[in-house]
């Protein structure tokens, strides 16, 4: 018998949801053949079989949340499958792993059990701005934990977020002699719950359910706006030299390197240079602590054919040449379009670039990709009349101009830093060497 284990799928990824079983019990499986599809925050992946054999037992059903390292299936060799007794039914996923502590439901059992009406519905974001994950809300509803109790709990996650273990520990202690039930802070007791307005539907309207990725994007965007006070600064840049240089070299470059030369790696190169000048843009906030990132990992927002959004990350972008950045950008963009990104490809970003110019927009006000503190949007490059200053006087000429929009977290990035950073990126783009070799 061989155990199929839930694999680790990138830093900080502790669990995944089973989307679909590709094999049924009793089916023959070849080594490295996909057995099931799983999903993390934004990436769907297939889990291959470590050995050839017969799928003897599924330990979890579709839709259940499974921790990394848990046994998700048993695979038997063909001779074993013929003689092995039927595996006992597993009443809950938690039984297959470890016994739960007294009075504390096992995380897997809680996360996969159907939601009951024990407690009241709790919104993703509380009136105070606290974000509660779907798993925490499910546990709270099953165990009758109120919004006030959640508000009063001190979380151990980033930005004091309540983790699965936090709420399970609280439930295990609640009701014991000498242990007081958490009460909501006084100012929160009478605060009205934030609810979306009711939407009326007429006979000709079409109702579409959000897919899983769109729901995750929606939650992440709302959480970001509740977490960070957003400020956006704008700069217009003259990128004529850069445009002319790219027009001149893109043909020979593609012929030589078999790679298309887009504007994205040029923008990333300028951003990386500016981050080195202003390292306090490359940070995260953890409660009252500021984490200054050692690595410069640039996320590049990419639109998918489905209309959804994903942000693959170029790791250690400051160590790559322009050729290296070009290859990394093209590789990640191609794999994003073909749904071939791995979970690790979207982890660890420290700063994000989004190109709204791809859609003909001249500027935008992007939402920060948490836990980062800043994001830049680049607009469409357009020919415009502009004043050109020379030693012999000023004159008007046709130039290639574009807007840069820089949104930043005003808790830790003031206007001087946020504005100076976007100005420095524009300076690097404007000072581009038109004689540069690549």
C-alpha positions in Angstrom: 0.0 0.0 0.0 1.2 3.5 -0.9 -0.1 6.6 0.7 -0.9 9.6 -1.5 0.0 12.7 0.6 -1.3 16.3 0.2 1.8 18.0 -1.2 3.3 21.3 0.0 2.5 23.9 -2.6 4.5 27.0 -1.7 5.5 29.1 1.2 2.6 29.8 3.7 0.3 27.4 1.9 -1.0 25.1 4.7 -4.0 23.5 3.1 -5.9 23.0 -0.1 -9.4 22.2 -1.3 -10.2 19.0 -3.3 -11.8 20.2 -6.5 -12.3 17.0 -8.4 -11.3 13.3 -8.2 -10.0 12.2 -11.6 -10.0 8.6 -10.6 -12.6 6.4 -8.9 -11.9 3.7 -6.3 -10.8 0.5 -8.2 -9.4 2.4 -11.1 -5.9 1.6 -12.3 -3.3 4.4 -12.0 0.0 4.7 -13.7 3.0 6.3 -11.9 2.9 10.1 -12.2 -0.7 10.0 -13.6 -2.9 12.7 -12.1 -5.3 11.4 -9.5 -7.2 14.5 -8.3 -7.3 18.3 -8.8 -6.8 20.6 -5.8 -7.0 24.4 -5.3 -5.1 26.9 -3.1 -5.9 30.6 -3.0 -5.6 31.2 -6.8 -4.0 28.2 -8.4 -5.5 24.9 -9.4 -3.1 21.9 -9.5 -3.1 18.2 -10.2 -1.7 15.7 -7.7 0.0 12.8 -9.4 0.3 9.3 -8.1 3.7 8.4 -6.7 3.4 4.8 -7.9 1.5 2.6 -10.3 -1.4 0.6 -8.8 -5.1 0.6 -8.0 -6.9 3.5 -6.2 -7.9 1.6 -3.1 -9.5 4.3 -0.9 -10.3 8.0 -1.1 -9.9 9.6 2.3 -11.6 12.9 1.5 -14.5 13.9 -0.7 -14.7 16.7 -3.3 -15.0 20.1 -1.7 -13.2 19.2 1.6 -10.3 21.2 2.9 -7.1 19.1 3.6 -4.0 20.1 5.4 -0.6 19.7 3.8 0.9 16.3 4.8 -2.5 14.6 5.3 -3.1 11.2 3.6 -5.7 11.8 0.8 -5.8 8.4 -0.8 -4.5 4.8 -0.5 -3.0 3.2 -3.6 -2.5 -0.5 -3.7 -0.4 -2.6 -6.0 -2.5 -4.8 -8.3 -1.7 -8.0 -6.3 -2.4 -6.1 -3.0 -5.7 -4.8 -4.3 -6.9 -8.3 -5.2 -6.3 -9.6 -1.6 -6.6 -6.5 0.6 -9.8 -6.2 2.7 -12.0 -3.2 2.1 -10.7 -0.3 4.0 -13.0 0.8 6.8 -15.1 3.8 6.1 -13.7 7.0 7.4 -16.4 8.9 9.2 -14.5 12.2 9.1 -11.2 13.2 7.6 -9.8 14.0 11.1 -9.9 10.3 12.1 -7.5 9.4 9.4 -4.8 11.6 10.8 -4.7 12.2 14.5 -7.1 12.1 17.5 -8.6 15.4 18.3 -8.2 17.0 21.7 -11.1 16.8 24.1 -13.9 19.3 23.3 -11.9 20.7 20.4 -13.1 19.6 16.9 -10.4 18.5 14.5 -9.7 21.2 11.9 -10.4 18.9 9.0 -13.7 17.7 10.4 -14.8 21.2 11.0 -13.7 22.6 7.7 -15.4 19.9 5.7 -18.6 19.4 7.6 -21.8 21.0 6.2 -22.6 24.4 7.6 -25.4 24.2 10.1 -27.6 26.9 11.6 -26.1 26.8 15.1 -24.7 30.3 14.9 -25.5 33.5 13.1 -24.0 34.4 9.8 -20.7 36.4 10.1 -19.5 38.6 7.3 -16.1 38.3 5.8 -15.2 41.8 7.1 -16.4 43.0 10.5 -17.5 46.6 11.2 -14.1 47.3 12.8 -12.3 46.1 9.6 -11.2 42.7 10.9 -11.1 40.0 8.1 -12.3 36.5 8.9 -11.4 33.7 6.5 -14.2 31.3 5.2 -12.8 28.5 7.5 -12.9 30.7 10.6 -16.5 31.8 9.8 -17.6 28.2 9.2 -16.1 27.1 12.6 -17.7 30.1 14.4 -21.1 29.3 12.9 -21.0 25.6 13.9 -19.8 26.3 17.4 -22.1 29.3 18.0 -19.2 31.8 18.4 -20.6 35.3 18.0 -19.2 38.3 16.1 -18.5 40.0 19.4 -16.4 37.0 20.5 -14.4 37.0 17.3 -13.8 40.8 17.5 -12.4 40.3 21.0 -10.1 37.4 20.1 -6.4 38.2 19.6 -5.2 36.5 16.5 -1.8 35.0 16.0 -1.7 35.5 12.2 -0.4 38.4 10.2 -2.0 41.7 11.1 -3.6 39.9 14.2 -5.7 37.8 11.9 -7.6 35.0 13.6 -6.3 31.6 12.4 -8.0 28.3 12.5 -5.9 27.3 15.5 -6.8 30.5 17.4 -10.6 29.8 17.2 -10.2 26.1 18.0 -8.1 27.0 21.1 -10.8 29.4 22.1 -13.6 26.9 21.7 -11.7 24.3 23.6 -11.3 26.7 26.6 -14.7 28.3 26.4 -17.0 27.1 29.2 -14.3 25.7 31.4 -14.4 26.8 35.1 -12.5 30.0 35.7 -12.4 30.8 32.0 -14.4 33.9 30.9 -16.1 34.0 27.6 -14.6 36.8 25.4 -16.8 39.9 25.2 -16.8 42.4 22.4 -15.1 45.7 23.0 -17.5 48.2 24.4 -17.5 50.4 21.4 -18.4 47.4 19.1 -21.5 46.3 21.0 -23.9 48.6 19.3 -22.1 48.9 16.0 -24.4 48.0 13.1 -23.2 45.1 10.9 -22.0 46.2 7.4 -24.3 44.7 4.8 -24.4 45.0 1.1 -27.6 46.6 -0.2 -30.4 44.4 -1.4 -30.5 43.9 -5.2 -33.8 43.6 -7.0 -34.0 41.2 -10.0 -36.4 41.7 -12.9 -37.6 39.0 -15.2 -35.1 39.6 -18.0 -32.0 39.6 -15.8 -29.5 36.8 -15.9 -28.1 35.5 -12.6 -24.6 34.2 -12.7 -22.8 32.6 -9.7 -19.2 33.8 -9.2 -16.6 31.1 -9.8 -14.2 30.2 -7.1 -11.4 32.4 -8.3 -13.7 35.5 -8.6 -14.9 34.9 -5.0 -11.3 34.8 -3.7 -10.4 37.9 -5.7 -13.4 39.8 -4.3 -12.5 38.8 -0.7 -8.9 39.8 -1.2 -9.8 43.2 -2.7 -12.2 44.1 0.1 -9.7 42.9 2.7 -7.0 45.1 1.2 -9.2 48.2 1.3 -10.1 47.5 4.9 -6.5 46.9 5.8 -4.7 49.8 4.1 -5.7 53.5 3.8 -5.0 53.9 0.0 -3.4 57.0 -1.4 -2.5 57.3 -5.1 0.1 59.6 -6.7 0.3 60.3 -10.5 3.2 61.2 -12.7 3.3 61.7 -16.5 6.5 60.4 -18.2 8.0 61.1 -21.6 9.1 57.7 -22.8 9.9 58.7 -26.4 13.5 57.3 -26.2 12.3 54.0 -24.8 9.6 53.6 -27.5 12.0 54.4 -30.3 14.7 52.0 -28.9 12.2 49.2 -28.6 10.9 49.8 -32.1 14.4 49.5 -33.4 15.6 46.4 -31.6 12.5 44.3 -31.1 12.7 42.6 -34.5 16.4 41.6 -34.3 15.9 40.7 -30.6 13.0 38.3 -31.4 14.9 36.7 -34.3 18.0 36.1 -32.1 16.4 35.2 -28.8 13.1 33.7 -29.9 11.4 36.0 -27.4 9.1 39.0 -27.9 10.3 42.2 -26.3 7.3 43.9 -24.6 7.3 47.0 -22.5 6.7 45.0 -19.2 10.3 44.0 -18.5 11.4 47.6 -19.2 8.9 48.9 -16.7 10.0 46.2 -14.1 13.7 47.1 -14.6 12.9 50.8 -13.8 10.8 49.8 -10.7 13.6 47.6 -9.4 16.1 50.4 -9.7 13.8 52.7 -7.9 13.2 50.2 -5.1 17.0 50.1 -4.5 16.9 53.9 -4.2 13.8 53.7 -1.9 13.9 50.4 0.0 11.1 51.4 2.4 8.7 50.8 -0.5 9.7 47.1 -0.4 8.2 46.3 3.0 5.2 44.7 4.7 3.3 45.6 7.9 2.9 43.0 10.7 0.8 44.6 13.5 3.1 47.4 14.8 6.2 46.0 13.1 7.6 46.9 9.7 9.3 44.1 7.8 11.9 45.3 5.3 12.1 42.7 2.6 15.6 41.6 1.6 14.5 40.2 -1.8 12.9 42.2 -4.6 10.1 40.0 -6.0 8.0 41.8 -8.5 4.4 40.6 -9.1 2.9 41.3 -12.6 -0.9 41.3 -12.7 -2.1 39.2 -15.6 -5.7 39.0 -17.0 -6.8 35.4 -17.7 -9.0 34.3 -20.6 -11.8 33.7 -18.1 -11.7 37.4 -17.2 -10.2 36.7 -13.8 -6.9 38.1 -12.5 -3.7 36.5 -11.3 -0.4 37.9 -10.1 2.6 35.7 -10.9 5.9 36.8 -9.3 9.4 37.3 -10.7 11.6 36.2 -7.8 14.9 38.2 -7.2 14.2 40.5 -10.1 17.1 42.7 -9.1 19.5 39.9 -10.1 18.2 39.5 -13.6 19.4 41.3 -16.8 16.9 42.8 -19.2 17.1 39.6 -21.2 16.5 37.5 -18.1 13.5 39.7 -17.1 12.1 39.4 -20.7 12.3 35.6 -20.5 10.7 35.5 -17.0 7.9 37.8 -18.0 7.1 35.9 -21.2 7.3 32.5 -19.4 4.9 33.5 -16.6 2.5 35.3 -18.9 2.3 32.2 -21.2 1.8 29.8 -18.3 -0.8 32.1 -16.7 -2.8 32.1 -19.9 -2.6 28.3 -20.2 -3.4 27.7 -16.5 0.1 26.1 -16.0 1.3 28.2 -13.0 2.4 26.4 -9.9 1.3 27.6 -6.4 4.9 28.8 -5.8 4.7 31.1 -8.9 2.3 33.4 -7.1 3.9 33.4 -3.7 6.4 35.9 -2.1 5.7 39.1 -4.1 7.1 42.3 -2.5 5.8 44.9 -5.0 3.3 44.6 -7.9 3.0 46.1 -11.4 -0.3 46.2 -13.3 -0.5 47.4 -16.9 -3.9 49.2 -17.4 -2.6 50.5 -20.8 -3.2 47.0 -22.2 -6.9 47.9 -22.2 -6.4 51.4 -23.6 -6.7 53.1 -20.2 -4.4 56.1 -19.6 -4.3 55.7 -15.8 -5.8 53.8 -12.9 -6.0 53.6 -9.1 -4.9 50.0 -8.3 -5.7 48.2 -5.1 -2.6 47.1 -3.1 -1.8 43.4 -3.2 -1.6 42.5 0.5 0.7 42.1 2.4 2.6 44.5 0.2 2.4 48.2 0.8 2.4 49.6 -2.8 1.4 48.9 -6.4 2.0 50.7 -9.7 -0.2 51.0 -12.7 1.2 52.0 -16.0 -1.1 53.5 -18.6 -1.3 53.5 -22.4 1.6 55.2 -24.3 0.1 57.9 -26.5 1.6 60.5 -28.8 0.9 64.0 -27.5 2.2 67.5 -28.1 4.7 68.4 -25.3 7.0 71.2 -24.4 10.6 70.3 -25.1 13.3 72.2 -23.2 16.6 72.8 -24.9 19.6 75.1 -24.2 18.4 77.2 -27.2 14.9 77.6 -26.0 11.7 75.7 -25.6 9.6 74.3 -28.5 6.6 72.0 -28.9 7.1 68.5 -30.4 5.2 65.2 -30.7 6.3 62.9 -27.8 5.3 59.5 -26.5 3.8 60.1 -23.1 2.3 57.8 -20.4 0.9 58.1 -16.9 2.2 56.2 -13.9 -0.2 55.7 -11.0 1.2 54.7 -7.6 -1.1 53.5 -4.8 0.4 53.0 -1.4 -0.4 52.2 2.2 -0.6 55.5 4.0 0.0 53.8 7.4 3.7 53.4 6.5 4.3 55.2 3.2 3.8 59.0 3.4 3.2 61.2 0.4 6.9 62.2 0.2 8.1 58.6 -0.1 5.2 57.5 -2.3 5.4 60.5 -4.6 9.2 60.4 -4.8 9.2 56.7 -5.7 6.9 57.1 -8.7 8.8 60.2 -9.8 12.1 58.2 -9.7 10.6 55.4 -11.8 9.5 58.0 -14.4 13.0 59.4 -14.3 14.6 56.1 -15.1 12.1 55.6 -18.0 12.7 59.1 -19.4 16.5 58.7 -19.1 16.5 55.5 -21.1 19.6 55.1 -23.3 18.5 55.0 -26.9 21.9 53.5 -27.9 21.7 50.6 -25.4 22.7 47.1 -26.5 20.8 44.0 -25.5 
